[in-house]
Structures are given as C-alpha cells and as structure tokens.
Amino acid sequence: MRTTILAVVLLALLSSLATGQNHNTGWFVPGYKHLHHATMSGTVTSIAFGTSYCYAGIMNWDNKTALAFDYSTASIMKVDPNSLTVLGTFFTDPSLTSSSSVYDMDFDSNGDLFFGCSYTSPGRGVYKIGHNTLALTTVISASSSTMPFYYSENLSIDIDSGELLIADDNSSTNDMVYLLNRDGSTHTSLGNYFNFRYGTYKHILTGDIYSGTCCGSSLSTGRSILWLQGGSGTATTFLNHPVLRGGYAPCPDRASAAAQQLVTPSWRTTSTTGSDGIWKVNLASKTATKLATISTGNTLKAVPVWGRNLQSVNTGTGTWDLRLSFPTLKNQGFVVAVGMSGVRPYITLPDKRNIPLTFDTLAMLSLTTGLAPFITGNIGTLDGNGEAVVKIDVSSIGKVLNGFVIHFCGAVLDPAAPLGLAVIADPKALVIEGM
C-alpha cells in the first residue's frame, strides 16, 4: 500500500495534466444581523443572527458546523452548513456581555479556540476556550504590562510556528502585526503601516501577510488590500481598487490551487456602487472579480465551508488525534505526509497545483516505511462521512521534543482525478508541548 502511495506521488511529479483546485463548496461571511452563505455560483442565503453584528465566522474543529459570534447575545453560535440554520450555542460565559466583541478566532493544534476581544467584557486582549473543558481563560489582557497591542481585532494561527498572529487596530495609519505565543509570554513585531480590520492572514506559499483596510481606508482612497512581504518590516499597498474599498480580511484560497487567490469581503458604502459583497482577487494579475453580492449590511471575514480538512486535537500527554474531514469525498483513499522542515519550499506539480510541504526525510518515511508507533493511520480510506483519524503518540520520547513543530499535509486519492489526487488539503502545524 505504501509503495502504491509513493508511486502516486511520483506520478504526480511527472505527469502533465491540468486543473484548478480552489475551495468549491462556498463561503460563510458574517455581517450585520446575519451569517451569509455564498455559493461558488453567487447564490446567497442569509441566516438571521440576533439584532446586531455577527462576527468571527469559522468552521468548528470537527468541520461539521460553522461558528460565529452573535454580538447581541454575547454567544458563539453553531450553524449547520447543510440546512443553513442556527443549531444553538457553542459557547457562552458570564464574562461575555453584549458589549463584547469577538472579532476573530481560530483553533490551535490542540483544538483550543483562541479569540481576540476589543471591548469591555471580558476586556481587551486574547482569550482561550479549552477544547475539553470549554473553560474561558485569559492569554493576555490590557492589564498586562507586556500586552503590546491596544485592540486585537485580528487573530489567526501562524502556519509556520503554530502560534498566534495578532494585529492591532489602534492608530488607523500605522498599525502593527505581532507573533504572539499562545501562552501570552512572548511577542515579536513583524511589521507596521497597516490599517487593520477584522482579519489578517499569512499566505501559506509565500509567507506574506495580507490585510484589508477599514471603511475605504483612511490612508488613501481605494487602498483595498495591504501586504507585508516576508521580512520587509513595512506593509505596502497590494491593491488599489475603485470599487473594492475596505477589503475586510482577505483570506487566501486553498494553497494547492493552480491560480492563487484571495477571497475578501468589501465594506458596503452607498456612495460606491457595487461594492457590497465578497470578491476574489487573483494574486498574479491583481484582478478583482465579484463572487457574490450581499446587500444586507457590511460583510466581514469570509470562511470556506467545510474548509477545515485537517485539525489536530490533544488527547493526552504527548498524544494527538489528527482529524481528517472531506465531506464531499466519501470512502476515498487518503494519505497524510508528515514533515519537520515546514511548508516552504513546496512542490509545484506539472498541472500547476501545489503540495504545500517540504519533502524532507521524515516526509518520505511517512509515505514509505512509515513512522509507527509514533504516527499511525496516515494512509487509509475515508469512512462514509468522509472522515478519518491519524494517531500521533510521541509520549515515549519525552521532553526533548517540547517546542518542535511538525507539519501535516493531506490528500484524497482518486484514480479518475488529475494525477490521481482529488484534493490536496491546506497544511497544519502541530506544536509538540506539554511533555
């Protein structure tokens, strides 16, 4: 079986078919009083949420429900991607009130949910909701002398380190982006001259950081998307667009896609015809194309439906489950490669798709002789729900592994698909800790 998997990978490297591979199951987009669902064909279904803004949309750790923060009830709610109905409350806490603003959130490699808050309750800072306990704890708050930022309206997991990318929306002309340890102990400034609003993301293939601007941007008219090229230290304008103003939270599309794109909502203004909705921006040509029109209020962060194909969850000291979820690809073969050298340099296939993982010795062993007993189940078949679990157990190695970061990249196999690869998932970083 492992010889067959290696042959598939080698065939992919040598073949010359052509295809694209963007997220093709639609997008969830939070907005005023609604969580919107936009299909790839542009059809929009708006799911009613409370009486105020809906923030911080994300797919749940198990990829079965979507989550979004309801400002009016101060609760993180669950939404069924199939029926497009609100299922109930995922999390609420007495410290959250209707003045809370959970602007952005993401799951780390333990399955814990981190979010940034900008207002009075539970207070400006970064917080964590434990996967097992659903208990709310403070990572870093405004009362801490080490807190580097005033507002934390932007939060995502850094693909390289597995730690937190945090952006400060305070000055509106020279905001900073930081790398923050998940325990709140250490922060590093990565760059300035942003004008942040509701979402900042690192592009997996390049390591560049993209951010939108607020409300058409106070820096200059139409300054829609800013970017921080790796190591540059100062953000520059990536895109000036006459209609796509205030491009909130530009989210990179799937890293394996042949044509790399950002998906970004737009600040809706009555003075800019056609600005309302979400757009796709081609990174090579910088061409912006409207994906869907959403006219019921300002739209915030776009999240791919069923896009959390890989998610690790801590199950004990030195043990994790890596959960695979491909709801549209049931009973198909899969393979997960494991590497310790990061996601760059990555492999570009002859059909222009990408395998976002550096194929080091560990990665090759994971596809050939295997990594048992430390990693098991990384080659197999998805079940009838399109799911599988890879077991990670490095408990016998001990504390020497603390701090190591390993990366996982998975693919679903299909002999009828180009190169035999139906889908190549975005990679995930796992930080080994707690040993």
KETIZA-988889 format. One line per field, with one value per residue (C-alpha): residue in one letter; residue number from 1; x, y, z. Coordinates in pm, 1 decimal. Each point is the difference from the previous one (the first is absolute). Example, Ala and Ser with C-alpha at 12.3 -4.5 7.8 and 13.67 -1.06 7.14 Angstrom:
BEGIN
r A	S
k 1	2
X 1230.0	137.0
Y -450.0	344.0
Z 780.0	-66.0
This chain:
BEGIN
r M	R	T	T	I	L	A	V	V	L	L	A	L	L	S	S	L	A	T	G	Q	N	H	N	T	G	W	F	V	P	G	Y	K	H	L	H	H	A	T	M	S	G	T	V	T	S	I	A	F	G	T	S	Y	C	Y	A	G	I	M	N	W	D	N	K	T	A	L	A	F	D	Y	S	T	A	S	I	M	K	V	D	P	N	S	L	T	V	L	G	T	F	F	T	D	P	S	L	T	S	S	S	S	V	Y	D	M	D	F	D	S	N	G	D	L	F	F	G	C	S	Y	T	S	P	G	R	G	V	Y	K	I	G	H	N	T	L	A	L	T	T	V	I	S	A	S	S	S	T	M	P	F	Y	Y	S	E	N	L	S	I	D	I	D	S	G	E	L	L	I	A	D	D	N	S	S	T	N	D	M	V	Y	L	L	N	R	D	G	S	T	H	T	S	L	G	N	Y	F	N	F	R	Y	G	T	Y	K	H	I	L	T	G	D	I	Y	S	G	T	C	C	G	S	S	L	S	T	G	R	S	I	L	W	L	Q	G	G	S	G	T	A	T	T	F	L	N	H	P	V	L	R	G	G	Y	A	P	C	P	D	R	A	S	A	A	A	Q	Q	L	V	T	P	S	W	R	T	T	S	T	T	G	S	D	G	I	W	K	V	N	L	A	S	K	T	A	T	K	L	A	T	I	S	T	G	N	T	L	K	A	V	P	V	W	G	R	N	L	Q	S	V	N	T	G	T	G	T	W	D	L	R	L	S	F	P	T	L	K	N	Q	G	F	V	V	A	V	G	M	S	G	V	R	P	Y	I	T	L	P	D	K	R	N	I	P	L	T	F	D	T	L	A	M	L	S	L	T	T	G	L	A	P	F	I	T	G	N	I	G	T	L	D	G	N	G	E	A	V	V	K	I	D	V	S	S	I	G	K	V	L	N	G	F	V	I	H	F	C	G	A	V	L	D	P	A	A	P	L	G	L	A	V	I	A	D	P	K	A	L	V	I	E	G	M
k 1	2	3	4	5	6	7	8	9	10	11	12	13	14	15	16	17	18	19	20	21	22	23	24	25	26	27	28	29	30	31	32	33	34	35	36	37	38	39	40	41	42	43	44	45	46	47	48	49	50	51	52	53	54	55	56	57	58	59	60	61	62	63	64	65	66	67	68	69	70	71	72	73	74	75	76	77	78	79	80	81	82	83	84	85	86	87	88	89	90	91	92	93	94	95	96	97	98	99	100	101	102	103	104	105	106	107	108	109	110	111	112	113	114	115	116	117	118	119	120	121	122	123	124	125	126	127	128	129	130	131	132	133	134	135	136	137	138	139	140	141	142	143	144	145	146	147	148	149	150	151	152	153	154	155	156	157	158	159	160	161	162	163	164	165	166	167	168	169	170	171	172	173	174	175	176	177	178	179	180	181	182	183	184	185	186	187	188	189	190	191	192	193	194	195	196	197	198	199	200	201	202	203	204	205	206	207	208	209	210	211	212	213	214	215	216	217	218	219	220	221	222	223	224	225	226	227	228	229	230	231	232	233	234	235	236	237	238	239	240	241	242	243	244	245	246	247	248	249	250	251	252	253	254	255	256	257	258	259	260	261	262	263	264	265	266	267	268	269	270	271	272	273	274	275	276	277	278	279	280	281	282	283	284	285	286	287	288	289	290	291	292	293	294	295	296	297	298	299	300	301	302	303	304	305	306	307	308	309	310	311	312	313	314	315	316	317	318	319	320	321	322	323	324	325	326	327	328	329	330	331	332	333	334	335	336	337	338	339	340	341	342	343	344	345	346	347	348	349	350	351	352	353	354	355	356	357	358	359	360	361	362	363	364	365	366	367	368	369	370	371	372	373	374	375	376	377	378	379	380	381	382	383	384	385	386	387	388	389	390	391	392	393	394	395	396	397	398	399	400	401	402	403	404	405	406	407	408	409	410	411	412	413	414	415	416	417	418	419	420	421	422	423	424	425	426	427	428	429	430	431	432	433	434	435
X 0.0	279.2	183.1	-319.5	-27.1	358.1	-68.8	-299.8	215.8	272.4	-260.0	-130.2	347.5	48.1	-344.0	-126.0	-377.9	-160.7	-265.9	-78.2	-76.5	-153.0	-252.5	-317.4	-259.1	-81.7	76.9	-145.4	14.0	-101.6	-183.4	-260.8	-270.1	90.9	247.2	-4.7	62.2	125.2	27.4	266.7	-268.6	-84.8	-323.7	-28.6	-204.9	-6.6	-40.8	-157.4	216.0	-123.0	-49.7	353.0	323.6	109.9	379.6	287.1	-136.0	199.2	-51.7	-13.9	292.5	-190.9	-90.1	-366.7	-143.1	86.8	55.5	-64.1	-23.7	-339.3	66.4	-355.7	-0.6	375.6	15.9	184.8	-270.3	1.2	-136.2	-76.4	165.8	-256.0	-328.9	145.5	-174.0	123.3	34.4	62.1	280.5	355.7	132.6	-114.8	146.2	-114.6	300.7	-123.3	-260.1	-173.1	289.7	243.8	155.4	143.0	136.8	214.5	71.0	188.7	79.1	356.0	160.2	-142.1	-355.2	-27.5	-184.6	172.2	-171.2	82.1	-223.9	6.1	-248.4	-104.4	-95.0	191.7	235.4	247.1	233.1	27.5	-194.3	-11.5	-290.1	131.9	-98.6	-74.7	-144.8	-144.1	143.4	95.1	352.3	199.1	306.2	93.5	-208.6	19.2	92.9	321.0	309.8	123.1	-307.0	136.9	-326.1	-299.7	-259.3	17.5	-258.5	205.4	110.7	107.1	237.2	339.3	66.3	373.5	16.6	-348.3	-19.1	-230.8	4.8	-146.8	-66.7	-61.9	-274.5	79.0	175.5	-186.4	311.7	286.6	-135.9	233.3	-15.3	151.0	85.4	-127.5	69.7	-321.9	83.6	33.8	361.8	182.6	-85.6	198.7	-77.8	-15.7	-86.8	-183.4	-189.5	-317.5	-355.6	-150.5	-355.9	-146.0	250.0	367.7	141.9	331.3	11.8	122.8	207.0	181.2	-9.9	-131.0	-261.9	-312.7	-246.5	-294.4	-67.4	-280.6	-291.1	165.6	326.8	93.8	343.5	-107.7	-312.3	-46.3	300.1	-170.9	262.7	336.1	276.8	315.5	248.5	212.2	260.7	-79.1	-113.7	-230.2	-332.0	-59.8	-303.3	-79.6	-316.8	-167.9	-350.0	-265.8	-291.8	146.9	57.7	82.9	74.5	-68.3	201.3	145.1	20.7	231.9	-179.7	124.3	381.4	-3.4	-199.7	166.6	-119.3	68.7	-274.8	-122.8	-365.3	-94.0	-323.7	-53.7	-114.8	-341.9	-42.5	-295.0	238.5	185.3	-229.6	52.7	242.6	-221.2	81.3	307.4	267.6	278.9	334.1	252.0	344.1	186.9	-210.3	-154.7	-331.7	-303.9	-316.6	-321.4	-95.6	-333.5	-209.2	-104.9	-212.8	-130.3	289.1	377.7	174.8	297.3	211.8	-61.6	53.1	-7.7	-284.3	138.1	347.9	146.6	120.0	274.7	-25.3	204.2	-138.7	206.1	-113.2	261.0	366.5	186.1	-302.7	-220.5	-268.9	34.5	-355.1	-60.3	-326.3	-95.2	-383.2	-31.7	254.8	-134.1	160.4	304.6	362.7	214.4	360.0	151.4	366.8	183.0	301.6	223.9	139.9	-309.3	-217.9	262.6	153.3	-313.7	-53.0	-175.5	-148.2	0.3	-369.4	98.1	-158.1	216.0	88.0	65.3	256.8	376.6	69.4	280.1	113.9	-285.3	-257.6	138.8	4.2	-363.7	-88.4	223.7	110.1	-223.7	50.0	-165.2	-40.5	28.4	-241.2	-251.4	-295.2	138.8	-84.0	-346.4	-357.2	-249.5	-320.3	-355.7	5.9	326.4	188.9	303.8	237.9	380.2	148.8	304.5	178.5	345.3	-44.0	279.2	258.2	-43.4	69.0	275.1	-274.1	-162.1	-4.7	41.4	-244.4	-111.8	-213.6	-266.9	-123.0	-275.4	-142.9	-301.2	73.5	-215.9	129.1	-242.3	127.6	287.0	326.6	-207.9	-40.7	-357.5	77.1	317.8	-83.4	158.2	279.2	-22.3	271.2	10.7	204.9	126.9	-38.6	-103.2	230.7
Y 0.0	243.4	-84.0	84.9	334.5	89.1	-92.4	235.6	283.2	-67.1	-20.3	337.4	144.4	-135.8	36.1	300.9	26.6	330.0	103.5	255.6	-68.4	285.5	-42.3	-88.1	-48.3	365.2	252.9	116.0	376.9	173.8	328.9	225.4	-215.2	-294.7	-274.7	-21.1	-312.2	65.9	-279.2	-4.2	98.2	312.8	-110.5	146.3	-131.4	229.1	-165.0	230.5	78.2	207.3	372.3	118.4	-106.9	-355.6	-30.1	-245.2	-277.3	-324.3	-371.2	-201.8	-226.7	-305.9	176.5	-90.3	333.0	364.4	234.4	372.0	252.3	162.6	348.4	46.9	-312.9	-13.6	-365.1	-206.4	-177.5	-317.0	-13.3	-308.2	36.3	-239.4	147.4	351.8	29.0	108.1	-313.3	166.2	128.6	-128.3	218.5	268.6	126.1	247.1	220.8	49.3	272.4	176.0	247.7	-280.2	-10.2	-335.2	126.1	-290.9	-355.9	-313.4	-349.4	-92.9	-343.1	-117.0	76.9	301.7	303.6	338.4	333.0	368.0	245.0	377.0	128.2	-3.0	-358.1	-218.1	287.0	93.5	-290.6	-358.8	-289.3	-376.9	-244.2	-344.4	-282.2	-251.2	227.3	293.5	213.5	359.3	106.9	317.5	-20.4	366.9	303.3	377.7	-9.5	-184.5	218.1	-223.8	38.8	166.5	86.7	212.5	-183.4	-362.9	-6.7	-238.6	-348.5	-308.6	-293.2	53.5	-288.5	-0.3	7.1	-110.8	311.8	302.5	278.1	306.2	337.5	324.6	228.6	315.4	271.7	-48.1	116.9	-204.5	-317.4	-284.8	-377.0	-230.4	-363.2	-89.5	-323.2	-176.1	24.3	378.9	-3.8	130.6	227.3	103.9	291.7	-108.9	324.6	332.0	248.9	-205.7	125.2	-317.0	-113.5	-338.3	-251.7	-38.4	-310.7	-143.0	-145.1	-357.8	-13.3	332.3	83.4	346.8	154.5	156.3	232.7	209.6	359.4	167.2	166.1	93.8	72.0	325.0	-31.8	61.6	-46.8	-354.0	-143.0	-336.0	-261.6	41.2	-254.5	-67.9	-186.1	-245.1	181.1	346.0	150.5	258.0	-64.2	133.1	28.2	-323.9	121.1	332.5	-64.7	260.6	-219.2	-255.4	243.3	-103.9	-359.3	-162.2	-309.3	-124.7	-376.4	-204.0	-268.2	-360.0	-8.6	-292.2	196.1	59.3	362.0	163.1	233.3	198.4	1.6	330.5	166.2	367.9	286.5	96.0	369.3	165.0	224.4	-286.8	-190.9	-373.6	-12.8	-216.3	-371.2	-222.9	-3.8	-218.4	163.0	-178.8	37.1	-10.6	242.5	195.3	-28.6	27.3	-193.0	10.1	-342.2	95.1	307.2	34.5	308.6	-47.5	173.7	25.2	-332.8	-108.5	-320.3	-263.5	-362.1	-301.3	-239.4	-341.4	146.0	-144.9	-320.0	-62.0	79.1	-142.7	-39.6	-72.1	-323.3	-33.9	50.1	-30.4	-126.1	161.1	-104.5	153.3	10.0	-18.0	132.5	4.3	-11.6	-3.2	-281.6	-306.4	-346.3	124.7	-83.0	260.8	66.1	237.4	96.3	120.7	231.7	199.6	249.9	215.5	85.2	178.2	-86.6	-175.6	-219.1	133.0	-279.7	-0.6	91.5	312.7	-120.7	10.8	-239.2	247.8	-202.8	-37.5	-364.8	-70.2	-341.6	-18.6	71.3	-271.2	-251.2	81.7	-104.6	-307.2	-200.5	194.3	171.0	-254.9	-10.2	379.5	75.2	-257.3	-0.9	264.2	-214.7	-149.6	50.8	266.7	-134.3	56.9	352.5	88.3	-17.8	-175.1	40.6	-12.1	-88.8	189.2	-137.2	132.4	-42.0	-257.9	245.4	249.6	366.9	29.4	51.7	297.1	295.2	-199.1	86.1	-264.1	60.1	-221.9	12.0	-232.6	-103.9	-203.3	-256.6	-75.5	-187.1	197.5	337.8	192.9	-154.0	-232.3	280.8	115.7	261.9	122.5	147.4	306.2	-99.6	29.1	68.5	-200.4	131.3	-280.0	120.9	-107.8	-300.5
Z 0.0	92.1	-321.9	-187.8	182.2	-85.3	-362.0	-2.8	132.5	-255.9	-276.9	111.2	-29.1	-350.9	-157.2	-198.3	37.8	90.6	249.4	267.7	362.3	188.4	277.0	-187.9	272.3	63.1	271.4	330.6	45.0	326.1	-29.1	153.6	167.2	-224.0	-77.8	-379.0	-206.8	-352.9	-255.1	-268.3	-250.5	200.5	165.9	350.3	292.0	304.3	341.5	258.3	305.3	295.4	-29.6	-62.9	-165.0	-59.3	30.4	-31.7	-218.1	-3.4	-56.5	323.0	92.9	-130.1	-329.1	47.6	109.9	-51.2	294.4	23.6	282.4	54.6	138.9	123.4	219.7	74.8	-104.7	-257.0	-198.5	-211.6	-354.0	-209.6	-344.5	-151.8	118.1	53.3	335.6	342.6	215.7	335.7	219.0	-27.6	281.5	237.7	325.9	267.3	-76.6	-355.6	-34.8	-285.7	1.9	-82.7	-341.9	-101.0	-328.7	-112.9	115.6	-96.2	129.6	94.4	-38.3	334.1	-110.2	232.8	-133.7	28.3	-54.6	17.7	185.2	-35.6	253.6	361.8	70.8	56.9	-87.0	-269.3	-65.7	-119.6	152.3	-28.3	16.0	94.6	-233.2	274.6	268.2	-198.5	279.9	-77.7	99.5	-61.8	-222.7	27.8	96.1	-2.8	367.2	-84.5	-23.5	-283.4	-221.0	-315.6	-170.3	83.9	-208.2	-109.3	-274.7	-213.4	103.9	-192.0	43.2	-160.8	-240.5	68.2	379.6	105.3	219.9	-30.5	-255.9	170.4	-159.1	182.7	-130.6	193.4	-199.7	-333.6	-182.9	142.1	157.7	90.8	-43.7	263.6	50.8	347.6	186.9	90.4	369.8	-33.7	114.9	-305.9	-289.5	-305.9	-229.9	-364.6	-175.0	-2.3	-219.1	-6.8	46.7	140.2	-2.2	96.3	-133.0	-82.8	-164.2	-107.3	-349.7	30.1	-316.6	36.3	370.1	-91.4	228.8	-152.2	165.5	-102.0	100.0	182.6	-170.5	-324.9	188.2	165.9	-160.0	-356.8	-205.2	-126.4	181.8	26.4	96.4	171.6	20.7	191.5	-213.1	194.9	205.3	-138.7	332.2	-160.1	-169.7	-347.4	-224.6	-179.0	-171.9	-63.6	-128.8	-81.8	113.3	237.9	283.6	354.7	-101.6	335.4	98.2	-329.5	47.1	-225.4	-195.9	13.6	-21.5	-244.1	-258.2	-335.8	-1.2	336.2	117.7	296.9	98.7	160.4	110.1	-68.9	217.0	-128.7	-70.5	-170.4	-190.9	-166.5	-236.0	-2.2	291.3	222.0	8.5	-20.9	-266.6	-129.5	-70.9	-219.9	160.9	-330.5	-203.9	293.2	-179.9	227.0	-90.1	199.9	133.2	154.4	82.7	364.3	51.9	357.4	172.9	26.2	-41.6	207.3	-24.5	-269.6	109.2	-236.4	77.3	105.1	-38.7	322.5	-167.5	257.1	372.3	285.2	352.5	310.1	166.8	276.4	84.0	-327.7	-193.6	-261.8	-244.5	-344.6	-131.3	-375.5	-139.7	-368.3	4.6	-380.5	-49.5	178.7	2.5	-190.5	71.8	174.1	94.5	254.4	-26.0	311.8	-12.5	234.7	-252.4	-43.3	-299.5	-209.7	-241.1	-120.8	-305.9	-309.5	-209.5	-381.9	5.9	201.2	323.6	310.6	279.4	283.6	192.2	-12.8	-80.5	247.6	123.5	251.5	-270.5	-226.2	288.8	73.4	-356.6	-22.8	305.7	235.7	336.4	230.8	294.4	14.5	-284.8	-118.8	-237.6	-234.6	-302.9	-28.0	-115.9	101.1	153.2	-120.2	142.4	-171.9	330.5	148.6	295.0	2.5	340.1	129.2	307.2	87.9	376.0	20.4	-136.8	280.3	68.1	-258.6	-261.9	172.7	-236.8	-319.8	-278.9	-247.4	-305.5	-151.7	-357.3	-119.1	-334.4	-107.7	-270.2	-301.6	-307.0	-217.0	124.6	-158.8	120.8	216.1	256.7	52.4	265.9	165.4	340.6	151.7	240.5	377.3	257.1	322.3	290.7	223.2	359.0	346.6	9.7
